[in-house]
């Protein structure tokens, strides 16, 4: 199992979430097995996503997908994402 944690700023959480929800087929196709979204208590536009995949290769491929990057930009991502990859033991 591999986990990717992605944190970025968005211009509007609701607008971002609406577009992200439409990406479910892409998530499934790219091998994502689960995902959770969190926001900072003091700022709903400070978004952290915790994404689970069967392998690190699937996580890296999903997050480097140019179509995903374009969709997220159109969803209002306004900062460079901070991405961390974790592995389960």
C-alpha positions as CSV (number, residue, x, y, z in Angstrom):
1,X,0.0,0.0,0.0
2,X,1.2,3.5,-0.8
3,X,-0.2,6.8,0.5
4,X,0.2,10.2,-1.1
5,X,-0.5,13.4,0.9
6,X,-1.2,16.4,-1.2
7,X,-1.6,19.9,0.3
8,X,-2.4,23.1,-1.7
9,X,-4.4,26.3,-1.5
10,X,-7.6,26.7,-3.6
11,X,-9.5,29.8,-4.4
12,X,-12.8,28.3,-3.3
13,X,-13.3,25.0,-1.6
14,X,-16.8,24.4,-3.0
15,X,-15.7,25.1,-6.6
16,X,-12.6,22.9,-6.2
17,X,-14.6,20.0,-4.6
18,X,-17.2,20.1,-7.3
19,X,-14.6,19.5,-10.0
20,X,-12.6,17.0,-7.9
21,X,-15.8,14.9,-7.3
22,X,-16.1,14.6,-11.1
23,X,-12.7,12.9,-11.3
24,X,-13.9,9.7,-9.7
25,X,-13.5,7.7,-12.9
26,X,-9.9,8.9,-13.3
27,X,-9.1,8.0,-9.7
28,X,-10.5,4.5,-10.2
29,X,-8.7,4.0,-13.5
30,X,-5.4,5.2,-11.9
31,X,-5.7,2.6,-9.1
32,X,-6.7,4.9,-6.2
33,X,-8.3,2.7,-3.6
34,X,-9.5,5.4,-1.2
35,X,-9.2,9.1,-0.5
36,X,-10.1,11.6,2.1
37,X,-10.1,15.4,2.0
38,X,-9.3,17.7,4.9
39,X,-9.2,21.4,5.4
40,X,-7.4,23.5,7.9
41,X,-9.6,24.5,10.8
42,X,-9.0,28.2,10.2
43,X,-9.0,28.1,6.4
44,X,-11.3,26.0,4.1
45,X,-9.1,26.9,1.2
46,X,-6.1,25.1,2.7
47,X,-6.8,21.6,1.5
48,X,-5.0,18.4,2.2
49,X,-5.9,15.2,0.4
50,X,-4.8,11.7,1.6
51,X,-4.8,9.3,-1.3
52,X,-4.3,5.5,-1.1
53,X,-3.0,3.3,-3.8
54,X,-1.8,-0.3,-4.1
55,X,1.7,0.9,-5.2
56,X,3.9,3.9,-5.2
57,X,4.1,3.6,-9.0
58,X,0.3,4.1,-9.3
59,X,0.4,7.1,-6.9
60,X,3.2,8.8,-8.8
61,X,1.6,8.1,-12.2
62,X,-1.7,9.5,-11.0
63,X,-0.2,12.7,-9.6
64,X,1.9,13.3,-12.6
65,X,-1.0,12.9,-15.0
66,X,-1.2,16.1,-17.2
67,X,-5.0,15.8,-17.4
68,X,-5.3,15.8,-13.6
69,X,-3.0,18.8,-13.3
70,X,-5.1,20.7,-15.9
71,X,-8.4,19.8,-14.1
72,X,-7.0,20.9,-10.7
73,X,-5.8,24.2,-12.1
74,X,-9.2,24.8,-13.6
75,X,-10.7,23.9,-10.2
76,X,-8.9,26.8,-8.6
77,X,-5.7,25.4,-7.2
78,X,-3.6,28.6,-6.6
79,X,-0.4,27.2,-5.0
80,X,2.1,24.6,-6.0
81,X,1.0,21.3,-4.4
82,X,3.2,19.9,-1.6
83,X,3.3,16.2,-2.1
84,X,4.6,13.5,0.3
85,X,4.6,9.8,-0.5
86,X,4.4,7.3,2.4
87,X,4.6,3.6,2.6
88,X,2.8,1.2,5.0
89,X,4.8,-1.3,7.1
